[in-house]
Amino acid sequence: MGAGSPASGKSVAFRELIDFDDGGTKRMIAVGQIAPRLGNLILAPNATPHGVAAWNGLAWSTLVGSSGRYVSEGSAGTLHHNGSSTDLYVAGLIADGQAEIKGIARWDGSDWTVIVTLGTHDVVRAMASYAGDLFFGGVLYDAIEQRHFLGRWSAGTAFDRDYFPASEGTLFIVNDLIGFTSNGTERVWCAVSRDSTNGTSRVYRLDLVAGRPFVEEIVDDESASDTRTLEVDTTTDPASLVVGGDATTKGAVLRRVPPNGQGAGAWERAAPSNWLTGSGVWALKLLPVGGGLRLVAGGVNMVIADDEDESFIGPGLVSLDPQGRWEVSLGQPSYNGEDTEDALVTALCVYTDDCGDAYVMVGGEYFGVYLAGEDRSIECSKIAGFGPDKGDFNCDFSIDFFDYNDFLLCFEEAVCPGGVTADFNCDGFADFLDLDMFLFWFAPPE
């Protein structure tokens, strides 16, 4: 984990990372099972873990409402426009210091409001905002039965939820949801896991016009692999749906053909000339890499293979290059320099700070969150704080005392390299707040 990394901690497990404008304040929201201590922040005096934390580019904070309500454990989250504003919605355990409610809550900038109350044994694993509604899916576990479910909530109306019973001894757990409109047809797609090995990997699609039930699509009929994550790839013409999970006989990331979402469809390798094998892909996201958008995959035990060779990558990130081949990108996560072969990438997002600078953020289990700033094809901007790392003040892709000396010259005498500025927080002034921010990135606290 390089200098300026927002968090570290072996007990951190992130389900979602979300770029969020919280009433004019740019934040990255982390949803999951977050350790009581995150970086140099003690999240709760009584050491109770929180399910939601916010990163503002310099420090972590918790989202505790004016009523004292907070999310004690988060299982899924998304942004949703409810007709008047775009707010943060999180599923999990909502606490007020005296009791906990399992449900879905909305953060309005000052407090949490429970909009959906779930059963004691319901676990929401995925959420998606699509076609004006909020969709959520998961699984019910209890001693009597196990069923997966899909819910739909609209502002001002009661929520609608359907349970789908296990069939043929197979329980489907909804891992991810995504909306995809093509040729005028609106559908919600589900990536699922199963508790049996019946030799079939699949996804489900729900036509919003027809309603229920789900329509099953076979991803690979020779492999009983979990499908965990979905993304819409707009770099193809037309846009296409991709799914990631455990490696099937075709690979760990597959693309739907034809890409228009119509008909039964077939699923083929996302990259025709090489593929991910022996891999578990847990996160797929279209991200700005190398001057353009690329499909980025993260997970565990990543292996890139072709007809001639295999290359073990370990935990980390790979992306589809302009030629449509998988390659290592954005560097690999680490935990204070330790080996991270057992680390797991579970979440990806682009965080834009108050200065307008954008960073690829990577979260997971074991290594927490780190800035993916190793892509040397990103040109270092003339604006201070943009580039591989905010501590690299002179944009030479190395953090050393040249950066420290150059910043002091810029800060004290307005002699700045390459036209950069010492106004790190973009408030129009170079003052000790900017000095504190630079020192944080130059030599972050342990």
N, C-alpha and C positions, 0 to 999 in steps of 0.2 A: 504494500500500500504506500503510495508515494506521498510526498509532502502535500499538505493541504487536504488530505482525505477527510471527509466529514465524520466518519465513524469507524469504530472497530469493536469487536467483541465476539467471542465464540458462541455466546448464547443468543445472538441476534438472528432472527429468522424473518425475512421480509416476504410478504405475499405480493404486495403491490408497491410501486413507486409512481407518484402522480405529480405532474407539474400543475401548480394551483395558484391562481391569483386570488388571495384571500383579502378582499376589500382594499385592493391597491398594493398589498404587500406580496411580493413574489416568494413562494415557498415551494419546496419539494416535500410532499407528504409521503411518509413511510407507514405502511399498514402491515401488521403482522404480530408476532410474539416478540416484543422488544424488551431487551434486558433492562432491569432497573437503572443500570448505569450505562450511558451511551456516550462514549468519548469522555469529556470532562463534565458532563451533565448528569446529575442525579435526578432521575425522572420523577421519583416520588419519595418523600421523606420516610415513608414506612417500607420502602424497598418493594412496593407492589409494581409489577410490570405494567406498562401501558401498551395498548394496541395501536396507538397512533402517535407519531412524532413528526415535527415539522422542522425542516432545515432552511434557513434564510440566506445561505451563502457563507455564513460565519459561525453560527452556533445552532444547536438543537434547542427546541422548546416542546412542551407538551400542549395539547389542545384540551384544556380543562375549561368547561363552560362557566358562565356566570352563576349558574345554579349549583355548581360543584360536580356536575355530571361529566363523565369522561368514558372513553372506550378502554376497557381493561384488557381486552384481547380482540384483535381484529383478524377476520378470516378472508375478507374481500373488500374492495373499495373501488369507486369510480366517480367521475364528475357527471352530473346530470342537470340539464336545463329544465326546470319545472314550470316554465311558462313565463316567469318573471325574472329569474336569476339562475346563474350556473353555480351550484353548490356542491360540496363534498358529501358523498354518501358512503357510509361504512357499515358493514355487517359484522356482528360479533357479540361480545358481552358488553353491555352499557351499564356503568356503575355510577352511583352517587355517594359512595362512602358507606352506605348502609345496606343496600340491596343491589342485585344485578338482574338485568333483563336481557334475554337473548332476543336479538332482533336486528333491525336496520335503522340507523339514525342519520339525520341530516345535520351538518354543521353550517350554520348561517353566518358565521363570522364572530359570534359571541357565545353561542350555546349549542348544545346537542338536543335535538328533538327526535324522539322515537316515532317513526312513521309506520313501521311494520313490527308487530310482535310475533315471534316465532315460537314453536314448541320447544320444550326442554331438550329434546334430542335432535332437533334440526341443526344442520351445519351448512351454512352458505359457503360455497367454494368459489363462486364466480358471479360477477355483476357486469352489466353492460347497459349503456344508454343508447336507445335506438328508436327511431320513428316516434319520438315524443314520449316514450314510456321507459321506465326503469325495469330491466329484466334481472332476475337473480335465480341461480340454480345451485343445487347441492344434494345432500343426502340426509335421510333420517335413519338414525341408529337407535334401536332400543332392544330390550330382551325378547320382544315378540316378533318384530319384523324389521326389515331394512328396505327402504324405498328411496328412489331418487325423485327429485321434484324440480319444477320450473315455476317461478312466480313472475307476476307482472304487476307493476304499480304505476298508477297515474295520479298526478296531483289532484287533490280534491275528491278522490274516489277511493273506495275500499280496494284493498289489494286482492288479486286473483291468483290462486296457487293450485296446481294440480300435482298430485303424487302419482308416480308411475311405478307399479309393482314390479319386483324382480320376476323375470321369466326364465324358465329352464334352469333355475338355480343360479342365475347370473345377476349380480347387482351392478348397476351402472351408476357411477359417481360423476356428476357434472363438474369438470375441472375448469372449463373456460367457456365463455359465451362471446359471440361477436355478431353484429348485424351487418348484412351485406346486401345492398340493393343493386340489381343488374337487370337490364331489359324491363325495367319498371316493376319487378317483383321484389317485395320485401321479405327477407327470411332471416331468422335467427339461427345460427349454427352453434352446435354444442360439441365440445371435445370431452370424451368420457374415459374413465378407467373402469375396470371390471374386477371382480373377485374370483373369476374362474379362468382357466386356460383352455378356451374352446377353439383356439387356432384362428381367430378372426379379430382384426383390428378395424375399428369403425368410428364414424362420427354420425351425428344426427342433424337434420335440418327441420325447421318449423316454418311453414308458410303462414305468414300473419293474416293473409286473407282467408285461407281455409281453416285456420285455427289449429286444432289438435287432430290427430296425434302427430308425434314426430315421424319423420321418414328416415329410415336407416340407410346409410351409404357405407358400403364395404371399402375400407382403405386398403387392406391387404388380407386376403383370405388364407394366407399361409402363416400368419404371425399373430399371436395373441398379445399384442403390445398395447400399452396405455397410450392414448392420445391426450395431451395435456394442455396444449396452447394453440391458439389460432391467431392469424393476422391476415389482413387484406393487403396484397402487394400491388400498389398502384404504379409500379415501374413497368408492369406488363401492359399490353394493349390488346384486349381490354383488361381491366384490373382482375386479379385472380385471388383465390382463397388458398392459403397454405396452412398446413397443420404440422405440429411437432410433437414428439413424444419419445417413447422407447424405439430403438432401431428396429424396423421391420426388415423383411428381405429386400425391400427397395431402398431403405435408408431411414434416417430419423426425421427428416423434413420432406414432406410431400406436397405437391401442388395439384389442385383440381383441374382436370382437363375434360370437357372444355371449361375455360375460366369464367364463363358468363353465368354460372350458377343454375343453369337450366338443365332439365333432364336428369337422368340417373347419375351421370358423371363418372369419370374414372380418375384415379389418383396415381400420379407418376412422380419420379424423383424431381425435386425442385431444381436441381442442377443435373443436367443430363450426362456430363462428362466426369464428375466425381460426386461423392456422396458422404454423408456422416454415418458411420457404422460403429457398433459397440458403444453407442452414445445414448445418453438420456437428455433430451432437449426439454427444458422447462420454461423457456422464455423465447418468444419471437417478437421482433419489433422492427418496423421500418424506420431507420435512423439516418441522420446526415453523417456520412462517412466519406472521406476522400473527395470532398467537393460535390457530392451528390447523394441521393437517397440509396440506401442499400438495405436488403433484408439481413438482419443480424440475429443469430441464434446463440443462446447461452444455455449452459446445463452442466453436466458432470461427465467425466470420462470421454471427452470429445476426441474422436478419431476421424480424420479425413482420409478417404480411400479412393483409389481409382483402379483401373484394370491392372496396374503394374505395382502399386506400392500402397502402404498405409503409413500415416504419420500421426503419432499420439500427441494430442494437444493438452489433455488433462482438463481441469475445470477452466472455463473461460469463455471466450467469445470468438465466433467465426462469422464471416459475412460473405455474401455472394458478390464477386467482383463484376466489373462491367462486361466481362466475357461469360458470365454465368457460371463461374466455378467458385467453390468454397475456398476461402483462405483465412488465415489467422488475421485478426484485426483488433485494434483498440487495446492491445496488451492483455495481460492475464492478471487476475486478482491475486493478492497475497495478504497475509496477516502478519504485520510487523516483521516481514522478511521470512516468515516460516513457510515451509512447504504446504501447499494447499491442494494436494491430490484428492482430498475428501471434501473439498468445498463444493458448493452447489449454487450456480447462478439461477435465481428464481424470478428476477424482476429487472426490467429495463425501462428507462424513460429519458427524455431530454428535458433538463431543467434550465430555465431562462431566468437569470437573476435580475435585480433592479437596474443594472447597467445595460441590460439587453444582451448580455453575453450568454451563449448557450453551451451547455455541457452534457455529454452523455453520462448518465448515472447508472451504476450497476449495483444491484443488491442481491443478497442471498443468505444462505446459512453458512456460518463459521466466520466469514470475513466481513460481514456487515455491509457497508456501502462504501464505494470508492469512485473517484473520478476516473473515467476512461479517457485519459489524456495522452495516450501513447501513439496516437495516429500522427505520424510526422508529415503527412500530406496536408494537414490543416495549417494554413498559413497564419503565422502569428500577426495579429492585428496591430495597428498603431495605437489602439486604445488599451491603456493599462488594464491588466487583469484578463485579457482574452488570449487564449492559446492553450498549450498543453497543461499549464499549471499557473495559477495566479502568483506563485512565488517566483516564477521565471520572468522577472521584470524587464530584462533586456532582450527577451525573445530568442535566446540562443539554445533553447531546449536543454538547458542545464541550470540547476539551482545551486548557486555558489555565492561567494562574497562579492563577486562582480555585481550581482543583482542587488545586494545590500548596499554597496557603495553607490551604485547608479540611482537607487531609490533615494538615498539621503541627499545626493546632489540635486535631484529633481525636487525633493520635498523642501530643502532649505534654500536652494539658490535658483530654482526653476530652470536648471540646466538638465534637460531630459533627453534620453537617448531615443532617436527615431521618432520624435514628436509625441511620445507617450506622456501621460499626465500622472501626477501623484494623487489625484482625486479618485481614490479607490472606491468610495461609496457613491460616487456620482451625485453629490449634493451641491456641486458648484464651488466647493472650497477644499483646499488642501490643508488639513489640520490634523490634530493628534488622533482623531477617530480613524483617519486614513492610515496613519502610522501604525496604530494598533492592528488594523486589518491586515496590512502588509506583513507585519511581524508574525501574525497568526499563520499566514500561508507560507512564509519563509521558514519558520521553525515552529510547526504546529505542536501543541501540547501533547504529551503522551497519553 
